[in-house]
Amino acid sequence: MTEDLDPADRVVSIYRRHAAAFDRDRGRGLVERPWLDRFLDRLPGAAVLDLGCGGGEPIARYLIERGCRVTGVDASLPLVDLGRTRFPEHEWIVQDMRGLDLGRRFDGVLAWNSFFHLSWDDQRAMFEVFAAHAGPGAPLLFTTGPAHGTAIGSFEGEPLHHASLDPDEYRELLASHGFEVVEHAIEDQECGGATVWLARRS
């Protein structure tokens, strides 16, 4: 039963069971575009790893239209199947981002509105995953909460877990794993209130 799962595992279960509703409700307006453009401007090549890719709309579509080769990873098979159907020439992998090891590096890595569903400890461990998959000079783009804490949202009548570390800890984790912060915005009102990190692999 989902009640017996830890908060982050409940998130995976929700996105598996309510994939169609999530894809239907996911905005296509691309409020993220300015940040995606900053990310794209720093790409040393075309290979991008999209962690928590969902059904590939709208972010993967935008990256593909800008010439990227996308590898999408998501723990929800129904969402990954949507990505495969929409963009069959790209790579779509059903896997939890936690502990991911694809054995290769990418020109850019992003985890937009996905990383922040993980627990504090799982977020800390993800910086090893980021470092293992980011090639030299690769930009890393991800969203968090504005400060240390947890927040419980709701989707399809079910509680949806979010968590955040303190910004100083994110900076320390980035630095210790070979990333430098390029830009950071807390609750960017031009991006739907998202707290965004753009870093670059040294």
PEBEL-V14328 format. One line per field, one symbol per residue. psi: psi as a letter, one per 20 degrees, with the letter a starting at -180 (. if undefined). burial: b if it has 9 or more other C-alpha atoms within 8 Angstrom, else e. Layout:
psi: ???
burial: ???
This chain:
psi: qhhiqrghhhgggghghkgggghgipqjiliighhhhgghhjpiaiopooplibjjpighgggghjjqopoppqioghghhgghghmiirpppoqphpjpnijrqriqpqmpkghiiqrghhgghhhggghhiprpjpqpprqarhrpaqpoappkjqpopqqqrqhhhggggggijkqqpgqppploiiljjqoqporpp.
burial: eeeebebbebbbbbbbebbeebbeeeeeeeeeeeeeeebeeebeebbbbbbbbbbbbbbbbebbeeebbbbbbbbbbbbbbbbbeeeeebbbbbbbbeeeeeeeebbbbbbbbbbbbbbbebbebbbebbbbbbbebbbbbbbbbbebeeeeeeeeeeebbbbbbbbeebbebbbebbbbbeebbbbbeebebbbbbbbbbe
